[in-house]
Amino acid sequence: MAAAASARVLKKRAAHSHRSSRTRDPSDMAPPLPAAYGPRAAPGMRIMGTAAPPKPSFVQSTMLARLATRPPDVPARRVAAAQTLRPVTLGVAAAAVLLGCGTPGVRGVAGTAPAPNVFWNPPRQPAAAHAAPPPELPTDLAGRIAQLKLTDVIDIALRNNTATSAAWADARAAAASYGAAQGQYYPALSLDGTATAIRTVPSGGRTATKQRFYGPTLNLSWLLFDFGGRSGAIGEAREALLAADWSHNATLQDVVLGVEAAYFQYMGTKALLVAQGTTLEEARTNLEAANQRHKVGLSTIADVLQARTALSQAQLAFQATEGQLHSTRGALALSMGLPANVPYDIEVPADTALPLGITDSVDALIARAVSERPDLAALRAGARAARARVSVARSQALPSLSVGGTTGETSFYDTTRSAFTAFRNSYNATLTLSIPLFSGGAQIYDVKAAAAAAEAAERRAFGFEQQVVYQVFNAYYALRTATQQVRTSADLLASATQSEQVALGRYRAGAGSLLDLLTAQAALASARAQAIQARFSWYTTLAQLAHDVGILGLDGGSPLHLQSDTTGTKR
């Protein structure tokens, strides 16, 4: 029997060796791993098949080899989840590819044009909401909208112009900043309130401990001394406020100057259009007279053609001036802060006395400009603010002394009895001396940078002062030149008028030719235009001088001393 048993063992070993040498069939699977080798192995035991593939090792039997190399079993629900998420993963990947190939859209349209030679179609724009109501004429001026005076035009501009409102807002912001900077002189107080709930579970215990704390805390901090840093910051804010106020004044004068220039330009164009109309009527009269004389044989066809040519030239000049009138009218509306198509007109004042000049000396005006020019004063205030920043930067490298303190009350709430069990007060007071020791040289360079910036601001202010001197000097002699041109143009107009009257009389009497009359009338038309241009250019130059001196008023006037052909006046 022992021999039979031995034969059966050898036979089983041979069969087992034969199965191991064959190609492994999927159905030839080993039984599940024991608990010690699976994902639920006991603590401290090595889990095989779940981490990185193990290093090859020598095994004594084929069964152990199969157990060591067999992949772990995957749960069925994990396989189902992977199959469910596969379409989602593919969709996300496809979307990423499409987004990478295309361009982002903007409110339903393509982000760019489809080709370099094709327009991009923008999306439909929503209705734009005005940040502020559109400018309108004041109610007190709406009744005389067709007879606006210079003071009315300036008043409308100062109300509607965005530059004046922006400058005023800047000044108010600087005032608020100055008020905030002054708060550094006072202590800072803050009140805090806390509510704390704590639940503690002791280790190994079963009962949790609950604690609740309530209480207010009053905090105090006060800077006592910092070697000029606080005063420097307040001084900087103060000078910044002065600079903003001076800039506001300068903006007002700029607006008034722009309105006056547009006003006199429009009024001069209106006067020129009237003069061009007179010249046009004279040209028509000449053509009718030439036709009548040609019919009766007193002149040739050449006179008729010359008269017709003069009429066409007068019509061209009238049409050009008429178009310029619309342009200057729109420019005046723009300077008032109104739409160019607003219906309005100005009152044409009666002809005033001929201005003869200014009695103020140029040196006196320059000295006044250097002391009263608002934009120059703004730059000087900005330079002082920059100099104050040097004190702030220098104080950062010096010690500072401050005091602080806190006081509070804490209430303990007993959750077992639902009542406050104790009240405890606490306080502390501190006196802090802070001494900067080392910052890598940053504080030293901050001081140097602030000093250099202050020097640059001062140099810019000095350079602008030289420009102010030149502007006053230039405007003063421009006014003198304009005064001389007004006188000369008046003499020219008087001479041209007499010449035209003489030529017209000679032509009507048959003693003069039409060519002489047309020449005289052309000279008269030019003299009229030059007289109008000289007079309104004088008004504009006077406003420019008052602006450059820094004394231009909000009504368009100035305290400059002028003389005329009758009495001395001030404008």
WOBEL-V538943 format. One record per run of one state. SS is the DSSP state (h for helix, s for strand, l for the rest). FROM is the first residue (numbers start at 1). TO is the last residue. If there is no record, write none. Layout:
ss:SS from:FROM to:TO
ss:SS from:FROM to:TO
This chain:
ss:l from:1 to:1
ss:h from:2 to:21
ss:l from:22 to:61
ss:h from:62 to:69
ss:l from:70 to:75
ss:h from:76 to:101
ss:l from:102 to:105
ss:s from:106 to:106
ss:l from:107 to:108
ss:s from:109 to:109
ss:l from:110 to:141
ss:h from:142 to:144
ss:l from:145 to:147
ss:s from:148 to:148
ss:l from:149 to:149
ss:h from:150 to:160
ss:l from:161 to:161
ss:h from:162 to:185
ss:l from:186 to:187
ss:s from:188 to:201
ss:l from:202 to:207
ss:s from:208 to:225
ss:l from:226 to:228
ss:h from:229 to:295
ss:l from:296 to:300
ss:h from:301 to:335
ss:l from:336 to:345
ss:s from:346 to:346
ss:l from:347 to:354
ss:s from:355 to:358
ss:l from:359 to:361
ss:h from:362 to:372
ss:l from:373 to:373
ss:h from:374 to:395
ss:l from:396 to:399
ss:s from:400 to:414
ss:l from:415 to:418
ss:s from:419 to:434
ss:l from:435 to:441
ss:h from:442 to:509
ss:l from:510 to:513
ss:h from:514 to:549
ss:l from:550 to:560
ss:s from:561 to:564
ss:l from:565 to:568
ss:s from:569 to:570
ss:l from:571 to:571
